[in-house]
Amino acid sequence: MTAAAPALLARARKHLFVAVVSDTLDNMGLTGQALAPAIRPLDDALTFLGRARTGMYREMFHVQPGNPYELEIKLIDDLRKGEVAVLACSGNPRIAPWGELLSTASKARGAAACVTDGLVRDIKAIRRMKFPVFAGGIGPLDSKGRGIVAEIDVPVELGGVRVAPGDLVFGDADGVVVIPKAVEAEVLTAALEKVLGEHKTLAALKKGEKLATVFARYGVL
């Protein structure tokens, strides 16, 4: 199928949540699209759905000559509205690639979020600005001398999931899922249909109907 139309993306942002999208991906045989549970939001109240712009870090043990942030800056300055900075650090606990300044620059450009399996710092400031950041941990360590962006806009893996540039990335308090671009319209359409079934199931359960009866009727659990 083709990429999701803007109207479909708008409906998805309004009505969907990560768990139902994860279930939909499972039903399509895509069972490995949820990032590792260690990647958590700084603010559980914030959600996002946007297209991946990727950066791949490699570990370092020295400060190299020149600008160690060159590709990182290039990626952030090129972010467009609704895009998600996806920074793959191989889960390295020595690297905090994200902080207040990158959050400020990204928000000003209309970016949707940052997702990284590295660390994040300046968390009080980021929480105040209400910019969604999902990270593998919290720590004060600068990436300088510890890690450097080796490539941008290439396929990466973080949290056990392959992320290609342009894939849809969706995050809320339950975690993050990656929706491959090739199936995004199909996934979002099916997930919206599933949400309708869940609403009917909830309504019946609130009336006191037996779970087995409701499941037999709607097939949603």
C-alpha atoms as one frame of an Amber mdcrd trajectory, in Angstrom:
protein
   0.000   0.000   0.000   1.025   3.634  -0.423   1.993   5.995   2.381  -0.786
   7.030   4.721  -2.720  10.091   3.614  -2.607  13.192   5.842  -6.239  12.653
   6.879  -5.464   9.097   8.011  -2.448  10.283   9.991  -4.595  12.940  11.655
  -7.181  10.331  12.685  -4.426   8.083  13.984  -2.962  10.859  16.146  -6.398
  11.595  17.568  -7.719   8.095  18.224  -4.912   5.539  18.402  -2.634   4.419
  21.204   0.517   2.340  21.091  -0.928  -0.888  22.500  -3.617  -1.178  19.826
  -1.080  -0.473  17.084   1.216  -3.125  18.561  -1.660  -5.622  18.500  -2.421
  -4.726  14.904   1.206  -5.233  13.894   1.137  -8.620  15.657  -1.973  -9.620
  13.725  -0.139  -8.808  10.492   2.779 -11.022  11.480   5.027  -8.087  12.387
   5.735  -9.193  15.947   9.041  -7.420  16.546   8.113  -3.758  16.161   7.969
  -2.615  19.805  11.145  -1.091  21.210  12.692  -2.653  24.307  10.798  -1.680
  27.477  13.880   0.064  28.899  13.236   2.935  26.453  10.861   5.105  28.443
   9.303   8.576  28.132  10.457  11.462  30.274   6.806  12.486  30.549   4.101
   9.796  30.516   1.473  12.360  29.501   3.059  13.081  26.115   2.478  11.126
  22.910   3.785  11.449  19.377   3.433   9.982  15.905   5.932  11.013  13.269
   8.425   9.979  10.610  11.888   8.801  11.543  15.024  10.798  10.825  17.867
   8.596  11.930  21.339   9.071  13.343  23.771   6.240  14.096  26.383   6.744
  16.808  29.631   4.867  17.169  31.488   4.622  20.449  34.697   6.595  20.987
  37.350   6.849  23.671  38.982  10.100  22.641  38.054  13.575  21.447  38.845
  13.821  17.765  39.933  17.084  16.089  37.278  19.284  14.548  33.586  19.527
  15.397  32.435  16.313  17.143  28.787  17.358  16.739  28.859  18.051  12.984
  26.450  15.372  11.745  24.311  15.654  14.865  23.846  19.382  14.188  23.152
  18.709  10.508  20.372  16.270  11.392  18.711  18.562  13.932  18.899  21.640
  11.686  17.236  19.676   8.876  14.315  18.334  10.908  10.919  19.092   9.433
   7.493  19.371  11.001   6.291  16.046  12.377   9.643  14.254  12.112  11.209
  12.237  14.918  14.911  12.259  15.710  15.840   8.588  16.156  19.337   8.253
  17.617  20.818   4.760  17.791  23.595   4.407  20.386  23.670   0.596  20.699
  22.257   1.052  24.197  25.540   2.579  25.331  25.316   3.925  28.920  28.289
   6.235  28.256  26.459   8.463  25.779  23.803  11.104  26.484  23.148  12.437
  22.976  20.057  14.450  23.915  19.426  17.423  26.173  17.769  20.815  26.507
  19.443  22.524  23.548  18.594  19.820  21.010  15.050  19.643  22.372  14.672
  23.400  22.006  16.020  23.413  18.445  13.860  20.433  17.444  10.686  21.850
  18.952  11.277  25.172  17.184  11.364  23.306  13.867   8.118  21.496  14.610
   9.698  18.091  15.187   7.490  15.540  16.891   9.882  13.865  19.349  13.227
  12.253  20.026  13.731   8.529  20.540  17.115   7.154  21.599  18.490   4.061
  23.273  21.185   6.293  24.746  20.808   8.609  27.728  19.111  11.980  28.069
  20.066  14.875  30.329  18.628  18.304  31.289  15.430  16.467  32.035  13.741
  19.141  34.153  14.069  21.680  31.347  12.822  19.192  28.746   9.826  18.295
  30.870   8.965  21.968  31.257   8.963  22.511  27.492   6.657  19.495  26.947
   8.752  17.992  24.168   8.365  14.189  23.929  11.657  12.401  24.588  11.950
   8.621  24.957  15.352   7.378  26.108  17.218   4.374  27.432  18.106   6.166
  30.648  19.002   9.424  32.341  22.564  10.613  32.856  24.779  13.706  32.672
  27.412  12.384  30.239  28.061  14.432  27.121  28.570  12.450  23.923  31.835
  14.325  23.235  34.742  11.901  23.497  32.350   8.993  24.080  30.312   8.740
  20.911  29.915  10.470  17.583  27.262  10.398  14.872  28.822   8.321  12.121
  25.908   8.453   9.634  22.510  10.074   9.319  19.395   9.097   7.372  20.379
   5.434   7.188  18.615   2.336   8.567  19.480   1.824  12.239  18.555  -0.560
  15.021  17.642   0.468  18.520  15.687  -1.255  21.224  15.845  -4.427  19.122
  13.917  -2.884  16.219  15.115  -1.845  12.766  14.132   1.724  11.912  14.438
   3.062   8.365  14.240   6.755   7.488  10.608   7.647   6.865   9.136   4.844
   8.968   6.356   5.931  11.306   7.349   5.969  14.975   4.582   6.083  17.600
   5.108   6.566  21.319   3.031   6.947  24.466   3.244   5.893  28.121   3.212
   2.197  27.141   6.317   2.479  24.940   7.280   2.931  21.300   6.398   1.006
  18.144   7.817   1.347  14.646   5.467   1.020  11.669   7.316   0.197   8.428
   6.468   2.699   5.724   5.465  -0.023   3.257   2.498  -1.103   5.423   1.660
   2.048   7.344  -1.700   2.797   5.701  -2.851  -0.790   6.199  -1.716  -0.830
   9.836  -3.319   2.485  10.771  -6.606   1.621   9.053  -6.806  -1.751  10.801
  -5.867  -0.217  14.153  -8.640   2.358  13.874 -11.125  -0.437  13.194  -9.812
  -2.310  16.232 -10.320   0.744  18.407 -14.017   0.758  17.465 -14.252  -2.863
  18.597 -12.519  -2.033  21.879 -14.972   0.785  22.531 -17.884  -1.625  22.079
 -16.177  -4.164  24.336 -15.624  -1.580  27.068 -19.211  -0.414  26.895 -20.503
  -3.986  27.282 -18.142  -4.754  30.178 -19.205  -1.584  31.997 -22.776  -2.839
  31.782 -21.681  -5.956  33.658 -21.644  -8.461  30.822 -19.357 -11.472  31.194
 -15.935 -11.139  29.622 -16.353 -14.468  27.810 -19.646 -13.312  26.280 -18.223
 -10.001  25.146 -15.096 -11.607  23.711 -17.199 -14.104  21.764 -19.168 -11.214
  20.290 -16.378  -8.797  19.392 -13.187 -10.873  19.479 -11.299  -8.082  21.241
  -9.253  -8.483  24.411
